[in-house]
Amino acid sequence: MTVAEKLDSLNRLQLIDSEIDRIRTIRGELPLEVQDLEDEIAGLDTRIAKIDDDIKAMETELSDRKNANKESEAAIAKYKSQQDNVRNNREFESLAKEIEYQELEIKLNEKRSKETKARIANKKEVFDEAKERRKFRAEDLVSKRNELDEIIAETQAQEEKLEKKSKTAIKKLDDRLSNAYTRLRTNAKNGLAVVPVDRDSCGGCFNKIPPQRQLDIETRKKVISCEHCGRILVPSEGEEA
């Protein structure tokens, strides 16, 4: 390929890729919005599951304390029955201490149970809020997905056709040029690796190009890059040799 043919190939490749960019721009931020919603819902699912596990653990704790109180009440009844058959004051006092200990255990369990019930109520409130938020975000996700699917359905065939053209076009370039083009396109915010000279300026960064350099670009005898942004420069359509 001559240098002129290489420049033509680069320019055609850029036009194809710019059209792909235009199609993807139509989708706007929708793909990112969909991804953000999916991530948020996944996070909410994890949070909801954790809160549910916490509530179940606290309910198990309540049940254990309730059972412990029943055991303490049974022990108190047994000790009081034994007090009726003691042989001396020492045995009576010993049983009285056991009864007092079990009564303290009951009070402690009741206090802890009250605190646990308050924590459960708070957790359930947070749980309900998270579930409600998940419901709304899931509805948003369905809406955004439908919107995105509609846009993709309208443009997918065209995009796939252009992507095939782009792959075919870049294969025609030598490795040095294709690598340079890919690097420039990746680094450029607007995806432009090849730009025309427009009003004596680079069509990418808009810096002025010296007259002699413009002449070299117009003759298309070598590949010339912008000294400021590094983009490959081609003549404007009206100036091509």
ZAMARGU-4260 file (C-alpha; in steps of 0.2 Angstrom, whole numbers, plus 5000, padded with zeros to 4 digits):
<rodrens>
0) 5000/5000/5000 | 5006/5018/4996 | 5006/5031/5010 | 4991/5039/5002 | 4981/5022/5002
5) 4986/5019/5020 | 4979/5036/5024 | 4963/5033/5015 | 4961/5016/5024 | 4964/5025/5041
10) 4952/5038/5037 | 4938/5025/5032 | 4942/5016/5047 | 4939/5031/5058 | 4923/5035/5049
15) 4916/5018/5053 | 4922/5018/5071 | 4915/5036/5073 | 4898/5029/5067 | 4899/5015/5080
20) 4902/5028/5093 | 4887/5038/5087 | 4876/5023/5089 | 4882/5019/5106 | 4880/5037/5111
25) 4862/5035/5107 | 4861/5023/5122 | 4868/5037/5133 | 4871/5032/5151 | 4858/5018/5150
30) 4870/5003/5151 | 4879/5011/5166 | 4862/5015/5174 | 4857/4997/5172 | 4873/4991/5179
35) 4872/5003/5194 | 4854/4997/5198 | 4859/4979/5196 | 4874/4982/5208 | 4862/4991/5221
40) 4849/4978/5220 | 4863/4964/5223 | 4869/4975/5238 | 4851/4977/5245 | 4849/4958/5243
45) 4864/4955/5253 | 4859/4967/5266 | 4841/4960/5268 | 4848/4943/5270 | 4860/4949/5283
50) 4846/4958/5293 | 4835/4943/5291 | 4848/4932/5299 | 4851/4944/5313 | 4832/4944/5317
55) 4831/4925/5317 | 4846/4924/5328 | 4838/4937/5340 | 4822/4927/5340 | 4831/4911/5344
60) 4839/4921/5359 | 4822/4926/5365 | 4816/4908/5364 | 4831/4902/5373 | 4828/4915/5387
65) 4810/4910/5388 | 4815/4892/5390 | 4828/4896/5403 | 4815/4906/5413 | 4804/4890/5413
70) 4818/4880/5419 | 4822/4893/5433 | 4803/4893/5438 | 4803/4874/5439 | 4819/4875/5449
75) 4811/4887/5461 | 4796/4876/5463 | 4807/4861/5467 | 4818/4871/5479 | 4803/4878/5488
80) 4796/4860/5490 | 4812/4855/5497 | 4812/4868/5510 | 4797/4860/5517 | 4807/4845/5521
85) 4824/4852/5527 | 4831/4846/5543 | 4840/4862/5548 | 4842/4881/5545 | 4858/4878/5535
90) 4849/4868/5522 | 4835/4880/5522 | 4846/4895/5519 | 4856/4885/5505 | 4839/4882/5496
95) 4834/4900/5499 | 4850/4906/5490 | 4847/4894/5475 | 4829/4902/5474 | 4836/4919/5475
100) 4849/4915/5461 | 4835/4908/5450 | 4824/4923/5453 | 4838/4935/5448 | 4841/4924/5432
105) 4823/4926/5428 | 4824/4945/5430 | 4840/4946/5420 | 4832/4936/5406 | 4817/4947/5406
110) 4828/4962/5405 | 4838/4955/5391 | 4823/4949/5382 | 4815/4967/5383 | 4831/4974/5375
115) 4831/4960/5362 | 4813/4964/5357 | 4818/4982/5355 | 4832/4977/5344 | 4821/4966/5334
120) 4808/4979/5331 | 4822/4991/5325 | 4829/4978/5314 | 4812/4974/5307 | 4810/4993/5303
125) 4826/4993/5294 | 4822/4977/5285 | 4805/4984/5279 | 4814/4999/5272 | 4827/4989/5263
130) 4813/4978/5256 | 4803/4993/5250 | 4819/5001/5242 | 4823/4985/5233 | 4805/4985/5226
135) 4806/5002/5219 | 4824/4999/5212 | 4818/4983/5204 | 4804/4993/5196 | 4817/5006/5190
140) 4828/4992/5183 | 4814/4984/5173 | 4810/5001/5166 | 4828/5005/5161 | 4831/4987/5154
145) 4816/4989/5143 | 4822/5006/5137 | 4839/4999/5134 | 4833/4984/5125 | 4822/4994/5113
150) 4837/5005/5108 | 4848/4990/5106 | 4835/4981/5095 | 4834/4997/5084 | 4853/4998/5082
155) 4860/4981/5085 | 4860/4975/5067 | 4868/4991/5061 | 4881/4991/5074 | 4886/4973/5071
160) 4888/4976/5053 | 4899/4991/5056 | 4909/4981/5069 | 4913/4968/5055 | 4918/4982/5043
165) 4929/4990/5057 | 4938/4973/5060 | 4940/4970/5041 | 4947/4988/5039 | 4960/4987/5053
170) 4967/4971/5046 | 4972/4980/5030 | 4984/4991/5040 | 5001/4985/5045 | 5004/4982/5064
175) 5013/4998/5067 | 4998/5009/5060 | 4984/4998/5068 | 4993/4998/5085 | 4995/5017/5084
180) 4977/5019/5078 | 4970/5008/5092 | 4981/5017/5105 | 4976/5035/5100 | 4958/5030/5099
185) 4958/5022/5116 | 4966/5038/5124 | 4955/5051/5115 | 4940/5056/5124 | 4930/5057/5108
190) 4937/5042/5100 | 4946/5051/5086 | 4963/5045/5081 | 4962/5051/5063 | 4957/5069/5060
195) 4957/5082/5045 | 4965/5098/5045 | 4951/5111/5047 | 4954/5130/5045 | 4973/5127/5047
200) 4971/5118/5063 | 4971/5100/5070 | 4953/5093/5069 | 4956/5085/5086 | 4964/5097/5098
205) 4962/5113/5087 | 4980/5119/5088 | 4987/5128/5073 | 4997/5118/5060 | 5012/5127/5052
210) 5009/5130/5033 | 5024/5119/5028 | 5017/5105/5038 | 5000/5107/5030 | 5008/5106/5013
215) 5016/5089/5018 | 4999/5083/5024 | 4991/5088/5008 | 5004/5079/4997 | 5000/5063/5007
220) 5018/5056/5005 | 5020/5052/5023 | 5010/5049/5039 | 5010/5065/5049 | 5004/5066/5067
225) 4999/5082/5076 | 5013/5089/5087 | 5001/5093/5101 | 4989/5078/5103 | 4997/5065/5092
230) 4982/5061/5081 | 4985/5056/5063 | 4982/5071/5051 | 4973/5069/5034 | 4968/5083/5022
235) 4951/5090/5023 | 4939/5083/5010 | 4941/5098/4999 | 4960/5098/4999 | 4964/5080/4996
240) 4976/5077/4982
</rodrens>
